[in-house]
């Protein structure tokens, strides 16, 4: 043990973290405790500084476990007592190697025991002692709880009829196994940064998946007998009819998870194996992102802001489902929201509830459609009107007429690019002169995954590859060095962490107004917009590739 202390002390001295006198004082005072804890208690170093110095000295990566999604299959390979004895935890399996977070990577006995027990080659990474101990407590406790929840829930389901099980769940006893299982699924989804939770009934099991950074991941497989109770619990939380299983339903509820208020939007649909449930996680802080944080280029941001600062006109945020339109819309509204402005929104559903807005929830069953709500709110002296989505001719017509009568109107529309939005509006039956006069700006967008900053690797692609995808190259310049995904512990071996928007911003000019009135083709409108300074989706995506933000493969995945 003394030898190890001396080795650690030399590492910290060489790194300039502590002095000789501080080291000697810590060695004299350690009294059986670890040298790391003694140095931290004395205030001479932090655990993170020490772990980073050890990682550098041993040529191993440093990993902050709180930012890492640990693979349960890796944790299950060793018993808890072994993890606590050696202060380590398996966190992933990569390239047939077991990735293990350790506070002391020089412990060869621990590495040898792990290799023998698991049959894997061991790939150590360095983490702080506190991080490792916390991860052990959370993950092994989580494994025990999930296993117990599953066994208890299955046992109850076997003993009673599904209808009786649903009645028990309806009582909402917080200690019920099904309630615990539902809470676990929702809590882990929030902690994993999931945007959606899919509960998919299969023939012999229930598959639970999280959509993280736009891609679905399997996280749990539950016995089929748990399906009825789990679905019922989620429907109760969302205030839905648990007896209705033949028709789709929608609902919502809110929870506070790790101090973060999160809204869950719930949708069910009957399938051949039972009801499928999808929950969308809506975090209020996401809606309050500034426009500058979304990924706009400087040119695109200036073009959009020039329209937002006008007192009237229509601005459309367009793109396919899941492209981040709502986030952009709320960022625009947050910029405009002030005491001097009367802002009214019409939404289905109201995804984010913001202070200062008058938000109207559409209710078709009661006759409160988008069109009906719009007709009414125009009598409430609005300065700014936000429409969640233009779905039909009547809504589009009222929105356009509102923009022509002194209101700033913001809405979303499903189109593939900015230019086709103009064509889409005229095809919905609107007069071309109304569209040309009212529409001021169209933003089309996609969401691309961001390369993991810890593992992205530079490479030089071939000139032929770049030319085949029309990658922008400066005349006479060399092929640029760009980055691609690799995969590491920090990004759960995906090579990506987080997402960023890719935008094209079309401003309505005199030329485009004339083309609109003449019912010109989408291609001609797009060509004119590009000549007038619009940067296309693909061009902006490739600019982000040049900046090392994302990869060519990701841009081509999200932009046809």
TIBA-36779 format. One record per atom (N, C-alpha, C): residue in one letter; y negated, z negated, x. Coordinates in steps of 0.2 Angstrom, whole numbers, plus 5000, padded with zeros to 4 digits. Layout:
TIBA-36779
AYZX/...
END
This chain:
TIBA-36779
X500650005004/X500050005000/X499450005004/X499449965010/X498849965014/X498750035017/X499250075019/X499150135022/X498850185017/X499050175010/X498650215005/X497950195004/X497750135005/X497050115004/X496650145010/X496950135016/X496650165022/X496550245021/X497050275018/X496950345018/X496450365013/X496350325007/X495850335002/X495150325005/X495150265008/X494550245011/X494250305016/X494650335020/X494450385024/X494250445021/X494550465015/X494350515011/X493650505008/X493450445006/X492850425003/X492350425008/X492450405014/X492050395020/X491850465022/X492350515023/X492250585025/X491750615020/X491850605013/X491450635008/X490750605007/X490650555011/X489950525011/X489850485004/X490350465001/X490250424995/X490150354996/X490450325001/X490350255003/X490250245010/X490050185012/X489850175019/X490450135022/X490450125028/X491050075032/X490950005029/X490349985028/X490249915026/X490449905019/X490349955014/X490549955007/X491249955007/X491649995011/X492350005011/X492649935013/X492349905018/X492649845021/X492549785016/X492049785012/X491849735007/X492349745001/X492549804999/X492949824994/X493649804996/X493849815002/X494549795004/X494649725004/X494149685006/X494149615006/X494149585000/X493849614995/X493849584988/X494349614983/X494749664985/X495149694980/X495649644977/X495949594980/X496349544977/X496949574973/X497249624975/X497849644972/X497649704967/X497049714965/X496849764961/X496849834965/X496749884962/X496649954965/X496049954968/X495949994974/X495350004978/X494850034974/X495050084970/X494650124965/X494250074960/X494650034957/X494349984952/X493849944956/X493949914962/X493549874965/X492849904967/X492949974970/X492350004971/X491950024965/X492250034960/X491850054954/X491549984951/X491849934951/X491549864949/X490949844953/X491049864960/X490449844964/X489849894964/X490049944960/X489449994959/X489350044965/X489850044969/X489750094975/X489950164974/X490350174969/X490550244967/X490850244960/X490850304957/X491150314950/X491850334951/X492250324946/X492950354946/X492950424946/X492450464943/X492450534943/X492350554951/X491850524954/X491650544961/X492250534965/X492650484964/X493250464969/X493750514967/X493850534961/X494450584959/X494250654962/X493650674961/X493450734964/X493450734972/X493350684975/X493450684982/X494150684984/X494550654981/X495350654982/X495550724981/X495350754975/X495550824974/X495350874979/X494750864982/X494550914987/X494950904994/X495050834995/X495450825001/X496150845001/X496450844995/X497150864994/X497250944992/X496650974991/X496651044989/X496951054982/X496851004978/X497051014971/X496551014966/X496651044960/X496051044955/X495950984952/X495250964951/X495150904947/X495050924940/X495350884935/X495350894928/X495050834924/X494550854920/X494350794915/X494750804909/X495250754908/X495750754903/X495450754896/X494850724895/X494550724888/X494350794886/X494250844890/X494050904888/X494650954888/X495250924889/X495850964889/X496350954883/X496651004880/X497051004875/X497750994877/X498050934877/X498750924881/X499250954876/X499750984880/X500351014876/X500850954875/X500950944868/X501450894866/X502150904869/X502350964870/X502950984873/X503050964880/X502550964884/X502550934891/X502550854891/X502150824886/X502250754886/X502950724884/X503250764880/X503950744878/X504450744883/X504350774889/X504850784894/X504950714898/X504550664897/X504650604901/X504550544896/X504850484898/X504750424894/X504050394895/X503850354891/X503150324892/X503150274897/X503750234898/X503750184904/X503650224911/X503950274911/X503850314918/X503150334919/X502850364913/X502150384914/X501650324916/X501850264913/X501350204915/X501550184922/X502150184924/X502350154930/X502050194936/X501950264935/X501650304940/X500950324939/X500750304933/X500050324931/X499950404931/X500350434927/X500250504927/X500450534920/X500350594918/X500550614912/X500550694912/X501150724910/X501250794910/X500750824904/X500450874906/X499950904901/X500050974899/X500451014903/X500651074901/X501251104905/X501451164903/X502051194906/X501751274907/X501651284914/X501351354915/X501751384921/X501951444920/X502351484925/X502951444927/X503351414922/X503951374923/X503851314928/X503151294928/X503051234932/X502751184927/X502851114929/X502551064924/X501951044928/X501351054924/X500751024926/X500650954924/X500450914929/X500450844929/X499850814931/X499450774927/X498850744929/X499050674932/X498750664938/X498950604942/X498250574945/X498250504945/X497650474948/X497850474956/X498450474958/X498650474965/X499150534966/X498850584968/X499350644969/X499750644975/X499550594980/X499950584986/X500650544985/X500750524979/X501350484977/X501950524977/X502250534983/X502850584983/X503450564979/X503550494979/X504050464975/X504050484967/X503450484965/X503350504958/X503450574957/X503250614961/X503350694961/X504050704961/X504450674966/X505150684966/X505550664960/X505350604957/X505650584951/X505550624945/X504950654945/X504750694939/X505150764940/X505250784946/X505650854947/X506350844945/X506650784947/X507350774945/X507450764938/X506950724935/X507050714927/X506950774923/X506450814925/X506250864920/X506550934922/X506750944928/X507051004931/X506551054932/X505851034932/X505351084933/X505051074940/X504751124943/X504351114949/X503751084947/X503451034951/X502850994948/X502251024951/X501751034947/X501051054949/X500551004948/X500350964953/X499850904951/X499150934950/X498850894946/X498050904946/X497850824946/X497150824948/X496950754949/X496450734943/X496550674941/X496150654935/X495950574937/X495450554934/X495350484935/X495850434932/X495850374935/X496350324933/X496350314925/X495650304923/X495550284916/X495750344912/X495550404914/X495750464909/X496550464908/X496850454914/X497650454913/X497850404909/X497650344910/X497850284906/X497750294898/X497150324897/X496950334890/X497350394887/X497450444891/X497850494888/X498650474887/X498850434891/X499550404890/X499550364884/X499050324883/X499050284876/X498950324870/X498550374870/X498450414865/X499050464863/X499250494868/X499750544867/X500450514865/X500650464869/X501350434867/X501350394861/X500750364859/X500650334853/X500650384847/X500350444849/X500250494844/X500950524842/X501350534848/X502050554847/X502450514842/X502450444844/X502750394840/X502550404833/X501950404832/X501650404825/X501850464821/X501850524824/X501950584821/X502750584819/X503150564824/X503850564823/X504050514817/X503650454817/X503850404811/X503550434805/X502950464805/X502750494799/X503150544796/X503450584800/X503850644798/X504550614795/X504850564799/X505450534796/X505350494790/X504850454789/X504650424783/X504550464777/X504150514779/X503950564773/X504550604771/X504950624776/X505550664774/X506050614770/X506050554772/X506550504769/X506350494762/X505650484761/X505350474754/X505550534749/X505450594753/X505450654749/X506250674747/X506650644751/X507350654749/X507550604743/X507250544743/X507450494738/X507150504731/X506550544731/X506250554725/X506150624723/X506050644717/X505850704715/X505150724717/X505050794719/X504350814721/X503850784716/X503950794710/X503450774705/X503250694706/X503750654707/X503650584708/X503250574714/X503450614720/X503050604726/X502350624725/X502150674721/X501450694720/X501150634717/X501450604712/X501150544708/X500950494713/X501450474718/X501250424722/X500750444727/X500750504729/X500150524734/X499450524730/X499550534724/X498850534720/X498550464720/X498950414721/X498650354721/X498250334727/X498350384732/X497850384738/X497950324742/X498550294743/X498650234747/X498650264754/X498150224758/X498050254765/X498550234770/X499050194768/X499650184772/X500250234770/X500150274765/X500750314764/X500850364769/X501450384771/X501650424777/X501250494776/X501250524770/X500950584769/X500250584770/X499950534768/X499250524769/X499050524777/X499450484780/X499450474788/X499450544791/X499950584788/X500150654791/X499550694790/X499250694784/X498650734782/X498050714787/X497950654788/X497450634792/X497550654799/X498150644801/X498250664808/X498150744809/X498350784805/X498250854805/X497450874806/X497050834801/X496350854801/X496050824807/X496150764809/X495850734815/X495950774821/X496650794822/X496750834828/X496450904828/X496350934822/X496050994821/X495250994824/X494950934822/X494250924824/X494250914831/X494650874834/X494650864841/X494850924845/X495250974842/X495451034846/X494851084845/X494351074842/X493751124841/X494051184837/X494551164832/X494751214828/X494251234822/X494251304821/X493851324815/X494151324809/X494851334809/X495251334803/X495951304804/X496151274799/X496851244799/X497251284794/X497851314796/X498251354792/X498951314790/X499051294784/X499651264782/X500151314779/X500651344783/X500951404780/X501651384778/X501851384772/X502551374770/X503051424771/X503551414775/X504051454777/X504651444773/X505251484774/X505851474770/X506151404771/X506151374777/X506451314779/X506051264782/X505351274783/X504951234786/X504251244784/X503751204786/X503051214785/X502751224792/X502451274793/X502051284800/X501351274799/X501151234804/X500451214804/X500051244811/X499551284809/X499251314815/X498451304815/X498151304821/X497451294821/X497151364824/X496551384821/X496251434824/X495651414829/X495851424836/X495351394841/X495051454844/X494451464845/X494051524848/X494351584845/X494451584839/X494651654835/X495351664835/X495751624839/X496451644839/X496851584837/X497451604833/X497851554830/X498351524835/X498451464835/X498951424839/X499451384835/X500051384836/X500551344833/X500451274836/X500451224831/X500351154834/X500851104831/X501151124825/X501651074822/X502051114817/X502751094817/X503151114812/X503451054808/X503351064802/X503551004798/X504151024793/X504550974792/X505150984787/X504951014781/X505251054778/X505151084771/X504951034766/X505350974766/X505350924761/X504650894760/X504250904766/X503550864766/X503050914762/X503250974761/X502751024759/X502351004753/X502750984747/X502450964741/X501950904742/X502150854745/X501650794746/X501050814750/X501150854755/X500550864760/X500050914756/X500350964753/X499851004749/X499550964743/X499850924740/X499550884735/X499050834737/X499150804743/X498650764746/X498050794748/X498050854751/X497450894752/X497150924746/X497450934741/X497150954735/X496850904731/X497050844732/X496750784729/X496150764733/X496150774740/X495550764744/X494950814742/X495150874740/X494750924738/X494550924731/X494750874727/X494650874720/X494850934716/X495450954718/X495751014715/X496350994710/X496551044706/X497051024701/X497751024704/X498150974705/X498750974709/X499351004704/X499251004698/X499751024693/X499751104693/X499151134695/X499051214695/X499351234702/X499951274701/X500151304707/X500251374707/X500051404701/X500151474700/X499551514702/X498951484702/X498351524703/X497951494710/X497551534713/X497251514719/X496651464717/X496551414721/X496051364720/X495551354726/X494951334725/X494551314730/X494251244729/X494051214735/X493751144734/X493551124741/X493251064742/X492951044748/X492950974748/X492950944754/X492850874755/X492450864762/X492250794763/X491950784770/X492250724773/X492350724780/X492550664783/X492150654789/X492150594792/X491850574798/X492350564803/X492350614809/X492950604814/X492550594820/X492750544824/X492450524830/X491650524830/X491450504824/X490750504824/X490350564822/X490750614820/X490450684819/X490650694811/X490050704807/X490250724800/X490450794800/X491050804796/X491350874796/X491550884789/X491250944786/X491450974780/X492151014780/X492551004776/X493151044775/X493151084769/X493151154770/X493251194764/X493951214763/X494251204757/X494951214756/X495051264751/X495551304753/X495751364748/X496551364748/X496851374742/X497551374741/X497751444738/X498251464739/X498551534736/X499251524736/X499551544730/X500351544729/X500651594733/X501151574737/X501651624740/X502351614738/X502751664741/X503451654738/X503851594740/X503551564746/X503851494748/X503451434746/X502951444742/X502551384740/X501851404741/X501351354740/X500651364741/X500451354748/X500051414750/X499751414757/X499151374756/X498951334761/X498251304761/X497951324768/X497251344767/X496851354773/X496251304772/X496151274778/X495551224778/X495051254783/X494451264781/X493951284786/X493451224788/X493451214794/X493051154797/X492251184798/X491851144795/X491151164795/X490751104798/X490551104804/X490151054807/X489451064807/X489051014804/X488351024803/X487951044810/X488151014815/X487851024822/X487851104823/X488451134821/X488451204823/X487951244819/X487851224813/X487351264809/X486651254812/X486551204815/X485851194818/X485751214825/X486151264827/X486051294834/X485451334833/X485051334839/X484451384839/X484651454841/X484251494839/X484451574840/X484551584847/X484151554851/X484251564859/X484951544861/X485251504857/X485951474860/X486551514857/X486351564853/X486951604850/X487151664854/X486751684859/X487051744863/X486551804863/X486051804859/X485651864859/X485351884866/X485251944867/X484951964873/X484151954871/X483751964877/X483051944876/X482752004871/X482952064872/X482752114868/X482952104861/X483552094859/X483752084852/X483452024849/X483351964853/X483051904850/X482351924848/X481951954853/X481251974851/X481152014845/X481652064844/X481652114838/X481752074832/X482252024832/X482451984826/X481851934824/X481551904829/X481051854828/X480351894825/X480251954827/X479751994825/X479752004817/X480352004815/X480452014807/X480451944804/X480751894807/X480751824804/X480051804803/X479551824807/X478851794807/X478451834802/X478751884799/X478351924793/X478451884787/X477851884783/X477851854776/X478351874771/X478551934772/X479051964767/X479452024770/X479952044766/X480452094768/X481152064768/X481652104769/X482352094768/X482652094775/X483052044777/X483352044784/X484152034782/X484552074784/X485252074783/X485652054789/X486052004789/X486551984794/X487252014792/X487452064796/X488052094794/X488652094799/X489252104797/X489852104801/X490452084797/X491052094800/X491652074797/X491751994795/X492251974791/X492351904790/X492551874797/X492251814798/X492351774804/X491951794810/X491451834809/X491051854815/X490451814816/X490351754812/X489851704814/X489151724810/X489251764804/X488651774801/X488251714798/X488651674795/X488351614792/X487951574797/X488251564803/X487951524808/X487251554810/X487251624811/X486651654812/X486151644807/X486351654801/X485951644795/X485551574795/X485951524796/X485751454796/X485251444802/X485351474807/X484951474813/X484251504811/X484251554808/X483651584806/X483251544801/X483651514796/X483351474791/X483051404794/X483451384799/X483151324803/X482551334806/X482451394809/X481851414812/X481251414808/X481351444801/X480851454797/X480751394792/X481151344792/X481151284788/X480551244790/X480051234786/X479451184787/X479251164780/X478751114781/X478451084775/X478051134771/X477751184775/X477351224772/X477651284768/X478351284769/X478751334766/X479251314760/X479251344755/X479751324749/X480351374750/X480951344753/X481551384755/X482051364750/X482351424746/X482851414741/X483451454743/X484051424743/X484651464745/X485051474739/X485451524739/X485951534734/X486651554737/X487151504737/X487751514741/X488351504737/X488951524740/X489551514737/X490051524742/X490251464745/X490051394743/X489451374747/X489151314746/X488651294751/X488951264757/X488951294762/X489351274768/X489051224772/X488451224773/X488051174777/X487451144772/X487451074772/X486951044768/X486351024773/X485751054772/X485251044777/X484651014773/X484250964777/X483750934774/X483150984774/X482750974768/X482151024767/X482351084763/X482951104762/X483151164758/X483351144751/X483151194747/X483451184740/X484051234739/X484651204739/X485251244740/X485551244733/X485751304731/X486051314724/X486751334725/X487251304722/X487951324722/X488051364716/X488351424718/X488551474713/X489151444709/X489151454702/X489651434698/X489751484692/X490151534694/X490351594689/X490551564683/X491051514683/X491251494676/X490751464671/X490251444674/X489651414670/X489151474669/X489251534672/X488751584671/X488251584676/X488351544682/X487851544687/X488051584693/X487951654692/X488151704697/X487551704702/X487651744707/X487151764712/X486551794708/X486651844704/X486151874701/X485751824696/X486151784692/X485851744688/X485351684691/X485651664697/X485251614701/X484651644704/X484751704706/X484151734709/X483551744704/X483751774698/X483251784693/X482851714691/X483251664692/X482951594690/X482551574695/X482751574702/X482351544707/X481751584709/X481651644707/X481051674708/X480451654704/X480651614698/X480151574694/X479951504697/X480251494703/X480151424706/X479751434713/X479351484713/X478851494718/X479151484725/X479651524727/X479951524733/X479551564738/X479551544745/X479251584750/X479751624754/X480351584754/X480951614758/X481551604753/X481951654753/X482551654749/X483151674753/X483651634753/X484251654757/X484851664752/X485151714752/X485751734748/X486351734752/X486851694750/X487451684755/X487751754756/X487851794751/X488151864752/X487951914746/X487751974748/X487652024743/X488252054741/X488552044735/X489252064733/X489152124728/X488652134724/X488652184719/X487952214719/X487952264714/X487252304714/X486752264711/X486852224706/X486352184703/X486052134708/X486452094712/X486252054717/X485752084722/X486052144724/X485652184729/X484952204726/X484952224720/X484352254717/X483852194717/X484052134714/X483552084714/X483352064721/X483752064726/X483552044733/X483052094735/X483152154734/X482752204737/X482052204733/X482052194727/X481452184723/X481052124725/X481452064727/X481152004729/X480752014735/X481052054740/X480752074746/X480152114745/X480152154740/X479552194739/X478952164735/X479052104733/X478552064729/X478352004733/X478352004739/X478051954743/X478551894746/X479151904745/X479651854748/X479951874754/X480151834758/X480551844764/X481251834762/X481751884762/X482451874759/X482951884765/X483351834766/X483851834771/X484551834767/X485051884770/X485651884766/X486151914771/X486851914769/X487351944773/X487651994769/X488052044773/X488352094770/X488952114775/X489452144772/X490052164776/X489952234778/X489752244784/X489752314786/X490052314794/X490152374796/X490452374803/X489952384808/X489352414806/X488752414811/X488152414808/X487552404811/X486952394808/X486752464804/X486852524807/X486652584804/X486952594797/X487652574796/X487952584790/X487752534785/X487352484786/X487052444781/X486652474777/X486252524780/X485752564776/X486152604771/X486652634773/X487052684769/X487452644764/X487652584765/X488052544761/X487552524755/X486952504756/X486452484751/X486352544746/X486252604749/X486152654744/X486752674740/X487352664743/X487952684740/X488152634734/X487852574735/X487852524729/X487452534723/X487052594724/X486752614718/X485952604718/X485752574724/X485052564725/X484652624726/X484052634724/X483652694725/X483452684733/X483452744736/X483352754743/X482552724745/X482152744740/X481452724742/X481352644742/X481752614738/X481752534737/X482052514744/X482552534746/X482952514752/X482452524758/X482152584759/X481752604764/X481152554765/X480852534759/X480252494759/X480352424760/X480952404757/X481052324757/X481452304764/X481952344766/X482352314772/X481852324778/X481852264782/X481452264788/X481852254794/X482452224794/X482852214800/X483652204798/X484052234802/X484752224801/X485052204807/X485452144807/X485852124813/X486552124812/X486952164816/X487652164816/X487952124822/X488452094820/X488752044826/X489452044826/X489752014832/X490451994833/X490451934837/X490951904837/X491051844841/X491651854846/X491451844853/X491851864858/X492051794862/X492651784864/X492751724868/X492451724875/X492251664877/X491951654883/X492451644889/X492351674894/X492851664900/X492851594902/X493351564904/X493351494906/X493051484913/X492551444913/X492151434919/X492551414925/X493151374924/X493551344929/X493951394932/X494151444929/X494751484932/X494551564931/X494051584929/X493951654928/X493951684935/X494251744936/X494351774943/X493951834944/X493651844949/X493251914950/X493751964952/X493652024950/X494052084953/X493552144952/X493752204955/X493452264955/X493852314951/X493752334945/X494152384942/X494052454945/X494452494943/X494452564946/X493852604942/X493552654945/X493052694942/X493352734936/X493952754936/X494252794931/X494352744925/X494452684926/X494552634920/X493852624917/X493352614921/X492652604918/X492452664914/X492552724917/X492352784914/X492652804907/X493352784907/X493752794901/X493452754895/X493152704896/X492852654891/X492052664890/X491852714894/X491052724894/X490652664896/X490952624901/X490652564904/X489952594907/X489452554906/X488752584909/X488752574916/X488652624920/X488652624927/X487952654930/X487652624934/X486952644937/X487152704942/X486752754941/X486952814945/X486852804952/X487352814956/X487452804963/X487652734965/X487652694961/X487852624963/X488652614963/X488852564966/X489552554967/X489852524961/X490552524960/X490852494955/X490752414955/X490452384950/X490252314950/X490852274950/X490852214953/X491352164953/X491252124946/X491752124942/X491752084936/X492252034935/X492351994930/X492851944929/X493351954924/X493851924925/X494451924920/X494751854918/X495051854913/X495451784911/X496051774916/X496151714918/X496651694922/X497051644918/X496751584916/X497151534913/X497251474918/X497051414915/X497151354919/X497151294914/X497251234917/X497351174913/X496751164908/X496151174910/X495551164907/X495451204900/X495751264900/X495651314894/X496351314891/X496851274892/X497451274889/X497851344891/X497751364897/X498051434899/X497851494895/X497351494892/X497151554888/X496651594892/X496351564897/X495851604901/X495151604897/X495051574891/X494451574888/X494251504885/X493651484884/X493451424881/X492751434878/X492751434871/X492151444868/X492051514866/X491551524862/X491351594859/X490651604860/X490451664860/X489751684860/X489651754856/X489051754853/X488951814849/X488751874853/X488951934850/X488751994853/X488352034847/X487752054848/X487252074843/X487052144844/X486852184838/X486452244839/X485952234833/X485252244835/X484752224830/X484352294829/X484352314822/X484052374820/X483452354816/X482852384819/X482252374815/X482052434811/X481852424805/X481652484801/X480952514803/X481052574805/X480452614808/X480252664803/X479652704804/X479552754800/X480052814800/X480352824806/X480852874806/X481452854802/X481652794803/X482252774799/X482152764792/X481552744790/X481352744783/X481352824780/X481152864783/X481152934781/X481952964781/X482352944785/X483052964785/X483352924779/X483152864778/X483452834772/X483352864765/X482652884765/X482452924759/X482852984758/X482953024764/X483353084764/X484053074763/X484353014763/X485053004763/X485353034769/X485153024774/X485453044781/X486053004782/X486453034786/X487153004788/X487052944792/X487552904792/X487552844796/X487452864804/X487752914806/X487752934813/X487052954815/X486652984811/X485953004812/X485552944812/X485652894808/X485252834808/X485352794814/X485952794816/X486152754822/X485852784828/X485952854829/X485652894835/X484852874835/X484552884829/X483852864829/X483652794831/X484052744829/X483952674831/X484052664838/X484552704841/X484652694848/X484052724852/X483852784850/X483252814853/X482652764853/X482552724848/X481952684847/X482152614850/X482652604854/X482752544858/X483252494856/X483652514851/X484252474849/X484752474854/X485052414856/X485552404860/X486252394856/X486752444857/X487252444852/X487752384854/X488152364849/X488652314851/X489052314857/X489352374858/X489752394864/X489252384870/X488652404870/X488252404876/X488052334878/X487952294872/X487752224874/X488352184876/X488952204873/X489652174875/X489752184883/X489652244885/X489752264892/X489152224897/X488552214894/X488052174898/X488352104899/X488652074894/X488952014895/X489552014900/X489852064900/X490452074905/X490152074912/X489552114913/X489252114919/X488952044922/X488752004917/X488551944918/X489051884919/X489651904919/X490251864920/X490351814914/X490051834908/X490151784902/X490851794899/X491051864898/X491651874895/X492051934899/X492551964896/X492952014899/X492952074896/X493152134899/X493152194896/X493652194890/X494252164892/X494752164886/X494552124880/X494152074881/X493852034875/X493352074871/X492952114875/X492452154871/X492852214867/X493352244870/X493652294867/X494052264861/X494252204862/X494652174856/X494252164850/X493652144851/X493152134845/X492752184843/X492652234847/X492252294845/X492652364846/X492752394840/X493152454840/X492752514845/
END
